[in-house]
């Protein structure tokens, strides 16, 4: 069993939570994590850069004038790249998303990344996290008290506008809903911080998914 420390917002130690590695896939899978990260980054590519080739611009495909006898250089259609208003040579064609990963593999990669963080002692749990008003200072003080002020991902059970407003201005700090975490986001920052309900939700979902994989 692995243990994850639990802290209060003041930084005081409030116990620990025991985690069975089997809940998170049993072992760290580096190749699967890499595959998930590459796929995630591929899907962040906006794919909006494109130019028009000779087949995309407007204009007739008729030959401008006959080949010989005019005294002019040979010319084809008006859409040729050498003429003003013609298409671009080697026009940019935006490829589709070529990397895909099944849902179960994405979840297993995320769980494997969480397991790697736990083994590296970079996972923390905050008990009873609450902010009365959206101010950055209490949030920053909390991160400093628990030792996560040099970059962290805070995973919550559900979206909370107050917490989001408290932490959105802090550098190298991301706030995510636990169900939307990916392997890339888990590994992106130095520390992974959970609220207690979010961590229980993650482990329950991971255990359920692991049972499905074992029975398949």
FENURWO-V480134 format. One record per pair of residues at least 12 apart in sequence whose C-alpha atoms are under 8 Angstrom apart, sorted by the first residue. I is the first residue (numbers start at 1). GAP is how many residues later the second one is. D is the distance in whole Angstrom. If there is no record, write none. Layout:
BEGIN
i:I gap:GAP d:D
i:I gap:GAP d:D
END
This chain:
BEGIN
i:1 gap:17 d:6
i:1 gap:18 d:6
i:1 gap:19 d:5
i:1 gap:20 d:7
i:2 gap:16 d:6
i:2 gap:17 d:5
i:2 gap:18 d:6
i:2 gap:19 d:7
i:2 gap:116 d:8
i:2 gap:117 d:8
i:3 gap:13 d:6
i:3 gap:14 d:5
i:3 gap:15 d:5
i:3 gap:16 d:6
i:3 gap:115 d:8
i:4 gap:12 d:5
i:4 gap:13 d:5
i:4 gap:14 d:6
i:4 gap:15 d:7
i:4 gap:114 d:7
i:4 gap:117 d:8
i:4 gap:119 d:7
i:4 gap:120 d:6
i:4 gap:121 d:7
i:5 gap:12 d:6
i:5 gap:118 d:8
i:5 gap:119 d:6
i:5 gap:120 d:6
i:6 gap:118 d:6
i:6 gap:119 d:5
i:6 gap:120 d:6
i:6 gap:121 d:7
i:7 gap:117 d:7
i:7 gap:118 d:6
i:7 gap:119 d:5
i:7 gap:120 d:6
i:7 gap:139 d:7
i:8 gap:118 d:6
i:8 gap:119 d:5
i:8 gap:120 d:7
i:8 gap:121 d:8
i:9 gap:117 d:7
i:9 gap:118 d:7
i:9 gap:119 d:8
i:9 gap:120 d:6
i:9 gap:133 d:5
i:9 gap:136 d:7
i:9 gap:137 d:8
i:10 gap:132 d:6
i:10 gap:135 d:6
i:10 gap:136 d:8
i:11 gap:131 d:7
i:11 gap:134 d:5
i:11 gap:135 d:5
i:12 gap:134 d:8
i:14 gap:113 d:8
i:21 gap:94 d:7
i:22 gap:185 d:8
i:22 gap:188 d:8
i:23 gap:180 d:7
i:23 gap:183 d:6
i:23 gap:184 d:5
i:23 gap:187 d:7
i:24 gap:84 d:7
i:24 gap:87 d:5
i:24 gap:88 d:6
i:24 gap:90 d:8
i:24 gap:91 d:6
i:24 gap:179 d:7
i:24 gap:182 d:6
i:24 gap:183 d:7
i:24 gap:186 d:8
i:25 gap:83 d:7
i:25 gap:86 d:7
i:25 gap:87 d:6
i:25 gap:185 d:7
i:27 gap:85 d:7
i:27 gap:88 d:7
i:28 gap:84 d:5
i:28 gap:85 d:7
i:28 gap:87 d:7
i:28 gap:88 d:6
i:29 gap:80 d:7
i:29 gap:83 d:6
i:32 gap:73 d:8
i:32 gap:77 d:6
i:33 gap:76 d:5
i:33 gap:77 d:7
i:33 gap:79 d:7
i:33 gap:80 d:7
i:33 gap:150 d:6
i:36 gap:65 d:7
i:36 gap:69 d:8
i:36 gap:70 d:6
i:36 gap:73 d:6
i:36 gap:147 d:7
i:36 gap:148 d:7
i:37 gap:146 d:6
i:37 gap:147 d:5
i:39 gap:60 d:5
i:39 gap:61 d:6
i:39 gap:62 d:7
i:40 gap:144 d:7
i:42 gap:55 d:7
i:42 gap:57 d:7
i:43 gap:54 d:7
i:43 gap:56 d:8
i:47 gap:47 d:6
i:47 gap:48 d:8
i:47 gap:49 d:8
i:48 gap:46 d:7
i:49 gap:43 d:7
i:49 gap:44 d:8
i:49 gap:45 d:7
i:50 gap:41 d:7
i:50 gap:42 d:5
i:50 gap:43 d:6
i:50 gap:44 d:6
i:51 gap:37 d:7
i:51 gap:40 d:5
i:51 gap:41 d:5
i:51 gap:42 d:7
i:52 gap:35 d:6
i:52 gap:36 d:6
i:52 gap:39 d:6
i:52 gap:40 d:8
i:53 gap:28 d:8
i:53 gap:33 d:8
i:53 gap:34 d:4
i:53 gap:35 d:5
i:53 gap:36 d:6
i:53 gap:37 d:7
i:53 gap:38 d:5
i:54 gap:25 d:5
i:54 gap:26 d:6
i:54 gap:27 d:7
i:54 gap:32 d:6
i:54 gap:33 d:4
i:54 gap:34 d:6
i:54 gap:35 d:8
i:55 gap:24 d:8
i:55 gap:32 d:7
i:56 gap:31 d:7
i:57 gap:22 d:7
i:57 gap:28 d:8
i:57 gap:29 d:7
i:57 gap:30 d:6
i:58 gap:21 d:7
i:59 gap:19 d:6
i:59 gap:20 d:6
i:60 gap:17 d:7
i:60 gap:18 d:7
i:60 gap:19 d:7
i:61 gap:16 d:5
i:61 gap:17 d:7
i:61 gap:18 d:7
i:62 gap:14 d:7
i:62 gap:15 d:6
i:62 gap:16 d:8
i:63 gap:12 d:7
i:63 gap:13 d:5
i:63 gap:14 d:5
i:63 gap:15 d:8
i:64 gap:12 d:6
i:64 gap:13 d:6
i:64 gap:14 d:7
i:104 gap:105 d:8
i:106 gap:76 d:7
i:106 gap:77 d:8
i:107 gap:75 d:8
i:109 gap:73 d:8
i:109 gap:74 d:6
i:110 gap:71 d:7
i:110 gap:72 d:5
i:110 gap:73 d:4
i:110 gap:74 d:8
i:110 gap:76 d:7
i:111 gap:72 d:8
i:111 gap:95 d:7
i:112 gap:71 d:8
i:113 gap:70 d:6
i:113 gap:73 d:6
i:113 gap:74 d:7
i:114 gap:69 d:8
i:114 gap:72 d:7
i:117 gap:70 d:8
i:117 gap:74 d:8
i:117 gap:75 d:7
i:122 gap:68 d:7
i:122 gap:69 d:5
i:122 gap:70 d:6
i:123 gap:68 d:6
i:123 gap:69 d:5
i:123 gap:70 d:6
i:123 gap:71 d:8
i:124 gap:67 d:8
i:124 gap:68 d:6
i:124 gap:69 d:5
i:124 gap:70 d:6
i:125 gap:68 d:6
i:125 gap:69 d:5
i:125 gap:70 d:6
i:125 gap:71 d:6
i:125 gap:74 d:7
i:126 gap:67 d:7
i:126 gap:68 d:6
i:126 gap:69 d:5
i:126 gap:70 d:6
i:127 gap:68 d:6
i:127 gap:69 d:6
i:128 gap:67 d:8
i:128 gap:68 d:7
i:129 gap:66 d:7
i:130 gap:33 d:8
i:131 gap:31 d:7
i:131 gap:32 d:7
i:133 gap:29 d:7
i:134 gap:28 d:5
i:134 gap:29 d:7
i:134 gap:31 d:6
i:134 gap:32 d:5
i:135 gap:30 d:7
i:135 gap:31 d:5
i:136 gap:29 d:7
i:136 gap:30 d:4
i:136 gap:31 d:6
i:136 gap:33 d:7
i:136 gap:34 d:8
i:137 gap:29 d:8
i:138 gap:28 d:8
i:139 gap:27 d:6
i:139 gap:28 d:6
i:140 gap:27 d:8
i:140 gap:30 d:7
i:148 gap:42 d:8
i:148 gap:43 d:6
i:148 gap:45 d:8
i:150 gap:22 d:7
i:150 gap:40 d:7
i:151 gap:20 d:7
i:151 gap:21 d:5
i:151 gap:22 d:5
i:151 gap:38 d:5
i:151 gap:39 d:5
i:151 gap:40 d:6
i:152 gap:20 d:7
i:152 gap:21 d:5
i:152 gap:22 d:7
i:152 gap:37 d:5
i:152 gap:38 d:6
i:152 gap:39 d:4
i:152 gap:40 d:6
i:152 gap:41 d:7
i:153 gap:20 d:6
i:153 gap:21 d:5
i:153 gap:22 d:6
i:153 gap:23 d:7
i:153 gap:32 d:7
i:153 gap:33 d:7
i:153 gap:36 d:6
i:153 gap:38 d:6
i:153 gap:39 d:5
i:153 gap:40 d:6
i:154 gap:19 d:8
i:154 gap:20 d:6
i:154 gap:21 d:5
i:154 gap:22 d:6
i:154 gap:38 d:6
i:154 gap:39 d:5
i:154 gap:40 d:6
i:154 gap:41 d:8
i:155 gap:20 d:6
i:155 gap:21 d:5
i:155 gap:22 d:5
i:155 gap:23 d:5
i:155 gap:26 d:8
i:155 gap:37 d:8
i:155 gap:38 d:6
i:155 gap:39 d:5
i:155 gap:40 d:7
i:155 gap:43 d:7
i:156 gap:19 d:8
i:156 gap:20 d:6
i:156 gap:21 d:5
i:156 gap:22 d:5
i:156 gap:38 d:6
i:156 gap:39 d:6
i:156 gap:41 d:8
i:156 gap:42 d:5
i:157 gap:20 d:6
i:157 gap:21 d:6
i:157 gap:22 d:8
i:157 gap:38 d:7
i:157 gap:40 d:6
i:157 gap:41 d:4
i:157 gap:42 d:8
i:157 gap:44 d:7
i:158 gap:19 d:5
i:158 gap:20 d:7
i:158 gap:40 d:8
i:159 gap:17 d:8
i:159 gap:18 d:6
i:172 gap:17 d:7
i:173 gap:16 d:8
i:178 gap:20 d:6
i:178 gap:21 d:8
i:178 gap:23 d:8
i:178 gap:24 d:7
i:179 gap:23 d:8
END
